[in-house]
Amino acid sequence: MAAESNNLEETLRPFYQRASEAEDRLARLEASLARNQGSGNDEQLKLVGDLQSQLESAKAEQLAEREKATKELQRLATENAKLEYRIIHLVRALKEAGSKPVAKSGELETGKTKTCEESQLREMMMDEDDMSSMSEMQRRMYTE
C-alpha cells in the first residue's frame, strides 16, 4: 500500500505542480486586472470631470446669451414704445392741421407755393409712413 500511495503521489505530482503554477498565474492576472481597473476608473473619472466642466461652461454660455437676448428684447420694446408714442403725436398733429390743404407733388409742379407749415406737415407725413411701417415690422416680429 505504501508503494501504491508513493506511486500515486509521483503520478499526481506534475498535476499538483501545474495546479500551483496555474494558481500563481491566476494571482498575477488578478493583480494585473486590479491595477488596470484602477487606471480605467481614473480615466473614466477624468472623462466624467471633463464632461461636467464642458456642461458647466455650456450652461454659463447659455445663461449669458439668454440675458443678452432679454436685454435686447427690453431695448427693442422700449424703442417700439417710443416710436408708437411719436406716431400718436404725429397723427394728432396731422389731425389738428387737417383743415389746411397740403400741397401735393402735382401742385408744386404747376407753380403753387407751399407755406412753411405745409412743408413741415409733409415731412411729418413722410415720417409717419416710415414709422408705421417700422412699427408694423416690429409688431410682426413680436407676434411670430
N, CA and C atoms as a LAMMPS dump frame, in Angstrom:
ITEM: TIMESTEP
0
ITEM: NUMBER OF ATOMS
432
ITEM: BOX BOUNDS ff ff ff
-5.0000000000000000e+02 5.0000000000000000e+02
-5.0000000000000000e+02 5.0000000000000000e+02
-5.0000000000000000e+02 5.0000000000000000e+02
ITEM: ATOMS id mol type element x y z
1 1 1 N 0.798 -1.175 0
2 1 2 C 0 0 0
3 1 3 C 0.854 1.258 0
4 2 1 N 1.904 1.211 0.751
5 2 2 C 2.813 2.335 0.79
6 2 3 C 3.409 2.565 -0.579
7 3 1 N 3.659 1.504 -1.289
8 3 2 C 4.218 1.642 -2.623
9 3 3 C 3.182 2.235 -3.566
10 4 1 N 1.939 1.82 -3.364
11 4 2 C 0.875 2.355 -4.227
12 4 3 C 0.654 3.835 -3.942
13 5 1 N 0.653 4.25 -2.682
14 5 2 C 0.446 5.655 -2.355
15 5 3 C 1.639 6.479 -2.817
16 6 1 N 2.854 5.927 -2.745
17 6 2 C 4.045 6.584 -3.255
18 6 3 C 3.948 6.749 -4.76
19 7 1 N 3.48 5.723 -5.416
20 7 2 C 3.32 5.741 -6.858
21 7 3 C 2.231 6.749 -7.242
22 8 1 N 1.174 6.81 -6.462
23 8 2 C 0.069 7.745 -6.719
24 8 3 C 0.555 9.189 -6.552
25 9 1 N 1.371 9.44 -5.513
26 9 2 C 1.911 10.776 -5.287
27 9 3 C 2.831 11.184 -6.433
28 10 1 N 3.634 10.247 -6.899
29 10 2 C 4.524 10.526 -8.024
30 10 3 C 3.716 10.829 -9.28
31 11 1 N 2.615 10.152 -9.453
32 11 2 C 1.777 10.363 -10.628
33 11 3 C 1.073 11.716 -10.539
34 12 1 N 0.634 12.089 -9.333
35 12 2 C -0.12 13.334 -9.16
36 12 3 C 0.784 14.567 -9.036
37 13 1 N 2.08 14.361 -8.732
38 13 2 C 2.994 15.485 -8.533
39 13 3 C 2.986 16.46 -9.723
40 14 1 N 3.055 16.041 -10.995
41 14 2 C 3.009 17.012 -12.093
42 14 3 C 1.677 17.778 -12.127
43 15 1 N 0.603 17.098 -11.734
44 15 2 C -0.693 17.776 -11.709
45 15 3 C -0.72 18.85 -10.619
46 16 1 N -0.191 18.523 -9.42
47 16 2 C -0.118 19.495 -8.336
48 16 3 C 0.771 20.677 -8.73
49 17 1 N 1.863 20.374 -9.392
50 17 2 C 2.792 21.422 -9.812
51 17 3 C 2.118 22.35 -10.832
52 18 1 N 1.412 21.784 -11.804
53 18 2 C 0.701 22.6 -12.8
54 18 3 C -0.418 23.397 -12.144
55 19 1 N -1.095 22.787 -11.17
56 19 2 C -2.162 23.496 -10.456
57 19 3 C -1.579 24.671 -9.68
58 20 1 N -0.43 24.46 -9.048
59 20 2 C 0.229 25.525 -8.3
60 20 3 C 0.655 26.654 -9.243
61 21 1 N 1.207 26.303 -10.388
62 21 2 C 1.599 27.31 -11.379
63 21 3 C 0.371 28.068 -11.897
64 22 1 N -0.713 27.347 -12.096
65 22 2 C -1.948 27.981 -12.568
66 22 3 C -2.472 28.956 -11.522
67 23 1 N -2.401 28.582 -10.248
68 23 2 C -2.834 29.485 -9.182
69 23 3 C -1.958 30.732 -9.139
70 24 1 N -0.659 30.561 -9.324
71 24 2 C 0.254 31.711 -9.351
72 24 3 C -0.074 32.65 -10.521
73 25 1 N -0.282 32.051 -11.689
74 25 2 C -0.648 32.867 -12.861
75 25 3 C -1.967 33.594 -12.628
76 26 1 N -2.934 32.886 -12.032
77 26 2 C -4.233 33.497 -11.741
78 26 3 C -4.066 34.669 -10.783
79 27 1 N -3.235 34.509 -9.763
80 27 2 C -2.993 35.596 -8.805
81 27 3 C -2.352 36.791 -9.502
82 28 1 N -1.387 36.532 -10.39
83 28 2 C -0.757 37.631 -11.131
84 28 3 C -1.762 38.328 -12.053
85 29 1 N -2.603 37.541 -12.727
86 29 2 C -3.622 38.131 -13.611
87 29 3 C -4.622 38.967 -12.821
88 30 1 N -5.041 38.468 -11.666
89 30 2 C -5.976 39.232 -10.835
90 30 3 C -5.345 40.543 -10.381
91 31 1 N -4.066 40.484 -9.99
92 31 2 C -3.366 41.703 -9.577
93 31 3 C -3.251 42.673 -10.751
94 32 1 N -2.927 42.146 -11.914
95 32 2 C -2.818 42.987 -13.107
96 32 3 C -4.168 43.603 -13.463
97 33 1 N -5.207 42.816 -13.375
98 33 2 C -6.555 43.301 -13.665
99 33 3 C -6.958 44.383 -12.679
100 34 1 N -6.634 44.189 -11.417
101 34 2 C -6.955 45.201 -10.408
102 34 3 C -6.232 46.509 -10.706
103 35 1 N -4.967 46.435 -11.126
104 35 2 C -4.233 47.654 -11.484
105 35 3 C -4.865 48.335 -12.698
106 36 1 N -5.229 47.532 -13.703
107 36 2 C -5.829 48.09 -14.918
108 36 3 C -7.18 48.706 -14.632
109 37 1 N -7.953 48.08 -13.773
110 37 2 C -9.26 48.644 -13.436
111 37 3 C -9.093 49.949 -12.685
112 38 1 N -8.089 50.035 -11.86
113 38 2 C -7.828 51.279 -11.135
114 38 3 C -7.509 52.405 -12.094
115 39 1 N -6.664 52.142 -13.069
116 39 2 C -6.328 53.18 -14.046
117 39 3 C -7.509 53.446 -14.969
118 40 1 N -8.301 52.43 -15.242
119 40 2 C -9.505 52.619 -16.059
120 40 3 C -10.501 53.505 -15.338
121 41 1 N -10.632 53.309 -14.041
122 41 2 C -11.515 54.165 -13.257
123 41 3 C -11.004 55.594 -13.247
124 42 1 N -9.687 55.738 -13.15
125 42 2 C -9.114 57.08 -13.194
126 42 3 C -9.425 57.753 -14.526
127 43 1 N -9.303 57.01 -15.601
128 43 2 C -9.609 57.559 -16.924
129 43 3 C -11.082 57.93 -17.025
130 44 1 N -11.936 57.058 -16.5
131 44 2 C -13.369 57.344 -16.544
132 44 3 C -13.699 58.552 -15.678
133 45 1 N -13.09 58.645 -14.504
134 45 2 C -13.319 59.803 -13.643
135 45 3 C -12.85 61.087 -14.321
136 46 1 N -11.721 61.012 -15.005
137 46 2 C -11.218 62.182 -15.723
138 46 3 C -12.182 62.573 -16.84
139 47 1 N -12.684 61.576 -17.565
140 47 2 C -13.633 61.838 -18.644
141 47 3 C -14.912 62.464 -18.097
142 48 1 N -15.406 61.926 -16.991
143 48 2 C -16.62 62.478 -16.375
144 48 3 C -16.368 63.914 -15.921
145 49 1 N -15.211 64.161 -15.332
146 49 2 C -14.867 65.522 -14.907
147 49 3 C -14.803 66.483 -16.08
148 50 1 N -14.198 66.046 -17.179
149 50 2 C -14.127 66.882 -18.383
150 50 3 C -15.52 67.191 -18.917
151 51 1 N -16.362 66.168 -18.955
152 51 2 C -17.725 66.373 -19.456
153 51 3 C -18.506 67.319 -18.549
154 52 1 N -18.316 67.196 -17.241
155 52 2 C -19.004 68.09 -16.314
156 52 3 C -18.54 69.527 -16.494
157 53 1 N -17.257 69.728 -16.688
158 53 2 C -16.762 71.094 -16.888
159 53 3 C -17.279 71.677 -18.203
160 54 1 N -17.348 70.849 -19.243
161 54 2 C -17.902 71.32 -20.52
162 54 3 C -19.374 71.676 -20.364
163 55 1 N -20.103 70.868 -19.6
164 55 2 C -21.52 71.135 -19.369
165 55 3 C -21.702 72.436 -18.604
166 56 1 N -20.889 72.654 -17.587
167 56 2 C -20.983 73.892 -16.815
168 56 3 C -20.671 75.108 -17.677
169 57 1 N -19.658 75.014 -18.517
170 57 2 C -19.322 76.152 -19.382
171 57 3 C -20.428 76.395 -20.408
172 58 1 N -21.036 75.321 -20.917
173 58 2 C -22.142 75.482 -21.872
174 58 3 C -23.342 76.127 -21.19
175 59 1 N -23.608 75.733 -19.939
176 59 2 C -24.718 76.347 -19.198
177 59 3 C -24.455 77.826 -18.961
178 60 1 N -23.225 78.166 -18.598
179 60 2 C -22.876 79.567 -18.364
180 60 3 C -23.018 80.376 -19.65
181 61 1 N -22.579 79.801 -20.752
182 61 2 C -22.694 80.481 -22.047
183 61 3 C -24.161 80.682 -22.425
184 62 1 N -24.973 79.662 -22.188
185 62 2 C -26.398 79.753 -22.498
186 62 3 C -27.061 80.825 -21.636
187 63 1 N -26.702 80.881 -20.361
188 63 2 C -27.26 81.884 -19.467
189 63 3 C -26.871 83.287 -19.921
190 64 1 N -25.62 83.461 -20.326
191 64 2 C -25.166 84.768 -20.811
192 64 3 C -25.923 85.168 -22.079
193 65 1 N -26.113 84.218 -22.981
194 65 2 C -26.854 84.515 -24.212
195 65 3 C -28.309 84.859 -23.906
196 66 1 N -28.899 84.152 -22.947
197 66 2 C -30.289 84.425 -22.57
198 66 3 C -30.416 85.822 -21.976
199 67 1 N -29.472 86.207 -21.105
200 67 2 C -29.5 87.547 -20.521
201 67 3 C -29.325 88.61 -21.602
202 68 1 N -28.428 88.344 -22.531
203 68 2 C -28.201 89.289 -23.629
204 68 3 C -29.471 89.437 -24.469
205 69 1 N -30.124 88.317 -24.763
206 69 2 C -31.355 88.361 -25.558
207 69 3 C -32.459 89.093 -24.802
208 70 1 N -32.534 88.893 -23.482
209 70 2 C -33.543 89.577 -22.674
210 70 3 C -33.313 91.083 -22.7
211 71 1 N -32.056 91.499 -22.55
212 71 2 C -31.746 92.929 -22.598
213 71 3 C -32.089 93.51 -23.968
214 72 1 N -31.765 92.778 -25.019
215 72 2 C -32.069 93.244 -26.377
216 72 3 C -33.575 93.362 -26.572
217 73 1 N -34.319 92.406 -26.056
218 73 2 C -35.777 92.443 -26.157
219 73 3 C -36.337 93.649 -25.408
220 74 1 N -35.801 93.922 -24.218
221 74 2 C -36.246 95.093 -23.46
222 74 3 C -35.917 96.379 -24.212
223 75 1 N -34.726 96.432 -24.789
224 75 2 C -34.335 97.624 -25.542
225 75 3 C -35.261 97.842 -26.732
226 76 1 N -35.572 96.755 -27.434
227 76 2 C -36.457 96.868 -28.593
228 76 3 C -37.873 97.248 -28.178
229 77 1 N -38.334 96.715 -27.05
230 77 2 C -39.672 97.067 -26.569
231 77 3 C -39.728 98.549 -26.207
232 78 1 N -38.679 99.053 -25.573
233 78 2 C -38.618 100.475 -25.229
234 78 3 C -38.596 101.329 -26.493
235 79 1 N -37.789 100.93 -27.449
236 79 2 C -37.716 101.666 -28.711
237 79 3 C -39.066 101.651 -29.424
238 80 1 N -39.727 100.514 -29.398
239 80 2 C -41.039 100.388 -30.021
240 80 3 C -42.045 101.319 -29.348
241 81 1 N -42.011 101.366 -28.017
242 81 2 C -42.931 102.249 -27.291
243 81 3 C -42.664 103.708 -27.647
244 82 1 N -41.397 104.082 -27.754
245 82 2 C -41.06 105.459 -28.136
246 82 3 C -41.574 105.779 -29.534
247 83 1 N -41.398 104.846 -30.444
248 83 2 C -41.855 105.076 -31.819
249 83 3 C -43.375 105.17 -31.887
250 84 1 N -44.054 104.323 -31.135
251 84 2 C -45.519 104.394 -31.119
252 84 3 C -45.993 105.714 -30.519
253 85 1 N -45.311 106.179 -29.482
254 85 2 C -45.631 107.472 -28.878
255 85 3 C -45.452 108.582 -29.911
256 86 1 N -44.381 108.509 -30.663
257 86 2 C -44.122 109.51 -31.701
258 86 3 C -45.207 109.468 -32.773
259 87 1 N -45.628 108.271 -33.136
260 87 2 C -46.688 108.125 -34.143
261 87 3 C -47.97 108.774 -33.653
262 88 1 N -48.308 108.527 -32.4
263 88 2 C -49.537 109.11 -31.839
264 88 3 C -49.499 110.624 -31.954
265 89 1 N -48.377 111.214 -31.602
266 89 2 C -48.281 112.672 -31.666
267 89 3 C -48.243 113.186 -33.099
268 90 1 N -47.648 112.46 -33.994
269 90 2 C -47.654 112.874 -35.398
270 90 3 C -49.064 112.813 -35.975
271 91 1 N -49.795 111.769 -35.636
272 91 2 C -51.176 111.649 -36.114
273 91 3 C -52.019 112.778 -35.536
274 92 1 N -51.821 113.077 -34.252
275 92 2 C -52.566 114.168 -33.623
276 92 3 C -52.248 115.491 -34.313
277 93 1 N -50.979 115.724 -34.628
278 93 2 C -50.595 116.963 -35.31
279 93 3 C -51.213 117.026 -36.701
280 94 1 N -51.286 115.896 -37.374
281 94 2 C -51.92 115.872 -38.695
282 94 3 C -53.407 116.171 -38.6
283 95 1 N -54.056 115.621 -37.593
284 95 2 C -55.49 115.876 -37.434
285 95 3 C -55.75 117.341 -37.123
286 96 1 N -54.883 117.923 -36.291
287 96 2 C -55.048 119.338 -35.958
288 96 3 C -54.813 120.22 -37.178
289 97 1 N -53.905 119.822 -38.018
290 97 2 C -53.6 120.606 -39.206
291 97 3 C -54.406 120.126 -40.412
292 98 1 N -55.355 119.234 -40.196
293 98 2 C -56.111 118.639 -41.291
294 98 3 C -56.984 119.618 -42.044
295 99 1 N -57.36 120.704 -41.415
296 99 2 C -58.21 121.659 -42.103
297 99 3 C -57.446 122.45 -43.155
298 100 1 N -56.151 122.5 -43.04
299 100 2 C -55.346 123.228 -44.02
300 100 3 C -55.031 122.305 -45.19
301 101 1 N -55.093 122.809 -46.412
302 101 2 C -54.74 121.963 -47.554
303 101 3 C -53.229 121.729 -47.601
304 102 1 N -52.891 120.534 -47.971
305 102 2 C -51.483 120.165 -48.078
306 102 3 C -51.128 120.115 -49.555
307 103 1 N -50.027 120.707 -49.903
308 103 2 C -49.6 120.729 -51.296
309 103 3 C -49.174 119.336 -51.715
310 104 1 N -49.664 118.941 -52.871
311 104 2 C -49.281 117.643 -53.411
312 104 3 C -48.212 117.851 -54.457
313 105 1 N -47.553 116.801 -54.837
314 105 2 C -46.436 116.936 -55.772
315 105 3 C -46.893 117.542 -57.097
316 106 1 N -48.081 117.238 -57.555
317 106 2 C -48.582 117.799 -58.803
318 106 3 C -48.812 119.292 -58.699
319 107 1 N -49.244 119.746 -57.538
320 107 2 C -49.49 121.167 -57.347
321 107 3 C -48.186 121.957 -57.352
322 108 1 N -47.124 121.334 -56.844
323 108 2 C -45.843 122.032 -56.828
324 108 3 C -45.341 122.267 -58.248
325 109 1 N -45.603 121.341 -59.126
326 109 2 C -45.138 121.481 -60.497
327 109 3 C -45.915 122.567 -61.241
328 110 1 N -47.147 122.799 -60.836
329 110 2 C -47.947 123.808 -61.528
330 110 3 C -47.621 125.209 -61.051
331 111 1 N -46.759 125.314 -60.035
332 111 2 C -46.336 126.643 -59.625
333 111 3 C -46.97 127.113 -58.345
334 112 1 N -47.84 126.34 -57.725
335 112 2 C -48.427 126.768 -56.46
336 112 3 C -47.36 126.714 -55.376
337 113 1 N -47.416 127.641 -54.475
338 113 2 C -46.411 127.69 -53.408
339 113 3 C -46.938 126.996 -52.165
340 114 1 N -45.989 126.587 -51.333
341 114 2 C -46.31 125.933 -50.072
342 114 3 C -45.859 126.837 -48.942
343 115 1 N -46.618 126.817 -47.895
344 115 2 C -46.191 127.559 -46.709
345 115 3 C -45.224 126.692 -45.918
346 116 1 N -44.617 127.293 -44.934
347 116 2 C -43.671 126.57 -44.072
348 116 3 C -44.395 125.462 -43.31
349 117 1 N -45.627 125.761 -42.871
350 117 2 C -46.4 124.753 -42.137
351 117 3 C -46.697 123.554 -43.027
352 118 1 N -47.025 123.808 -44.27
353 118 2 C -47.316 122.715 -45.193
354 118 3 C -46.078 121.849 -45.408
355 119 1 N -44.924 122.456 -45.488
356 119 2 C -43.688 121.683 -45.643
357 119 3 C -43.453 120.795 -44.432
358 120 1 N -43.691 121.378 -43.263
359 120 2 C -43.497 120.595 -42.041
360 120 3 C -44.489 119.439 -41.969
361 121 1 N -45.736 119.694 -42.347
362 121 2 C -46.74 118.633 -42.335
363 121 3 C -46.366 117.527 -43.31
364 122 1 N -45.879 117.929 -44.466
365 122 2 C -45.462 116.937 -45.465
366 122 3 C -44.342 116.048 -44.903
367 123 1 N -43.364 116.684 -44.248
368 123 2 C -42.278 115.917 -43.641
369 123 3 C -42.807 115.001 -42.548
370 124 1 N -43.765 115.505 -41.766
371 124 2 C -44.333 114.685 -40.695
372 124 3 C -45.072 113.485 -41.268
373 125 1 N -45.766 113.708 -42.387
374 125 2 C -46.485 112.597 -43.01
375 125 3 C -45.497 111.546 -43.497
376 126 1 N -44.396 111.991 -44.064
377 126 2 C -43.39 111.037 -44.525
378 126 3 C -42.817 110.271 -43.34
379 127 1 N -42.533 110.989 -42.25
380 127 2 C -42.024 110.323 -41.051
381 127 3 C -43.036 109.329 -40.521
382 128 1 N -44.319 109.694 -40.568
383 128 2 C -45.359 108.8 -40.066
384 128 3 C -45.406 107.515 -40.89
385 129 1 N -45.288 107.645 -42.22
386 129 2 C -45.278 106.453 -43.069
387 129 3 C -44.105 105.549 -42.715
388 130 1 N -42.947 106.165 -42.546
389 130 2 C -41.773 105.375 -42.164
390 130 3 C -41.986 104.707 -40.815
391 131 1 N -42.544 105.462 -39.876
392 131 2 C -42.743 104.927 -38.532
393 131 3 C -43.805 103.835 -38.51
394 132 1 N -44.886 104.009 -39.259
395 132 2 C -45.936 102.991 -39.232
396 132 3 C -45.434 101.69 -39.834
397 133 1 N -44.636 101.772 -40.894
398 133 2 C -44.096 100.535 -41.459
399 133 3 C -43.104 99.9 -40.499
400 134 1 N -42.339 100.712 -39.815
401 134 2 C -41.391 100.183 -38.843
402 134 3 C -42.141 99.542 -37.68
403 135 1 N -43.185 100.212 -37.229
404 135 2 C -43.97 99.679 -36.122
405 135 3 C -44.633 98.367 -36.52
406 136 1 N -45.123 98.287 -37.754
407 136 2 C -45.753 97.057 -38.229
408 136 3 C -44.744 95.921 -38.282
409 137 1 N -43.516 96.213 -38.722
410 137 2 C -42.473 95.183 -38.749
411 137 3 C -42.18 94.691 -37.343
412 138 1 N -42.111 95.605 -36.399
413 138 2 C -41.829 95.199 -35.022
414 138 3 C -42.987 94.392 -34.448
415 139 1 N -44.221 94.779 -34.756
416 139 2 C -45.373 94 -34.276
417 139 3 C -45.323 92.586 -34.818
418 140 1 N -45.003 92.441 -36.1
419 140 2 C -44.891 91.1 -36.678
420 140 3 C -43.788 90.301 -36.001
421 141 1 N -42.703 90.98 -35.683
422 141 2 C -41.581 90.298 -35.043
423 141 3 C -41.99 89.778 -33.664
424 142 1 N -42.765 90.544 -32.914
425 142 2 C -43.173 90.117 -31.575
426 142 3 C -44.241 89.041 -31.617
427 143 1 N -45.095 89.034 -32.623
428 143 2 C -46.176 88.048 -32.67
429 143 3 C -45.727 86.721 -33.22
430 144 1 N -44.62 86.671 -33.926
431 144 2 C -44.16 85.4 -34.517
432 144 3 C -43.426 84.559 -33.551
